[in-house]
Amino acid sequence: MNKNILKDSYNKHFNNTGLSDGFYSAPGKVNLIGEHTDYNDGFVLPIAIDKKIYAYLQLRDDNKINLYSIDFDLSFETTTEKLKYNEENNWSNYIIGVVSELKKEGYNPKGFNMVFTGDLPIGAGLSSSAALEVLTTFGLDDLNNFKIDSFKKAVIAQKSENNFVGVNCGIMDQYISVFGEKDKALLIDCESHEHEEVPFKDEDYQFLIIDSKIKRGLIDSKYNKRRKQCNNVVKFFKENVGEEVETLRDVNINELFRYENKLKDLDYKRATHVLTENRRALKFSEHLEQNEYSKAGSLMYASHLSLKDEFEVSTSELDFLVEKAMELKGVLGAKMTGAGFGGCTVNLIKNENKEQIIENLKESYLNEYDMEPDFYLTRPVNGAGKF
Ligand code: GLA
């Protein structure tokens, strides 16, 4: 990113206050496997991607917050004392939410000016909202000299999404945007909040993200419904099997199978997905580590089928992209990624076949749905920071 783009825009919209300033960036993510497991204290395996949000921030000597989005060409103004959800400028909530969460945690950020831009598609399931939250947390932490530790930064960003934006997401998106590592996927244990680095080093392979261009409609209510169904199973086990069951992580898969008849059909299906998905995420990491890419790829496909049939969060467009991809030479695995109900698929492919794969899928998707998907070839990059 050319810093001049940010600086020129800043000079056009704001005055230099002469106070502390800095350039910050935060990446989006794609999850390779472990879907809808984070809020069930399970395992996820995301990578940070080289699609990011970039910002320039400068402190002010009053309590005003002045924001400018280069991509939307929109401004927003408020103060550190007036932190209200704004319907009209939805984008501003991801920034103001962080200020609100910082204050709840006892930090007192000074007023600031901020301009930002990005190359991360919005609403495609690649975590543009988490990137903006994480970036804001990094910038305000650094400029105010709070010295918040990395995990807490991820939690502040997540809580701002939960409490201010009103989306009850898990920790994955913000965590990977903070901790992402070049050439590594992170196997995150969402119970202990620790991660293991899983190297993805073979230059002959790559991840191809395909955006179905179906915007994720009504996502919050459907997402929350899935969370509730998972919690119903936890409740059942807590009441009937053992007090110590706090999350689906504490439920043994064979026990789940044993109680099939006692659980509501949909609740049972949702929990089956989560528990089998945890196993797949662990196995997938082992295969990736051993460079066993075709075995890893089969697990991605199994994950997709489970998301489609048991968790029921796929769409016909995502299914189409996955099915077609799996028929092509050089595709080792494919699945929908993120929350679902639209958004993207992620594919593990052989580099040498990338052109044919993209051409082929572009054409078949166009024939079927009368629109072209977007394609992003990516490898894992580092998490948020100064640039
Ligand atoms: C969204 C949420 C994540 C996670 C995924 C599903 O991306 O933000 O926390 O739950 O869905 O794996």
Boltz pocket constraint, residues with backbone or C-beta under 6 A from the ligand:
constraints:
  - pocket:
      binder: B
      contacts: [[A, 31], [A, 34], [A, 35], [A, 36], [A, 37], [A, 38], [A, 39], [A, 125], [A, 169], [A, 170], [A, 171], [A, 172], [A, 173], [A, 338], [A, 339], [A, 340]]
      max_distance: 6.0
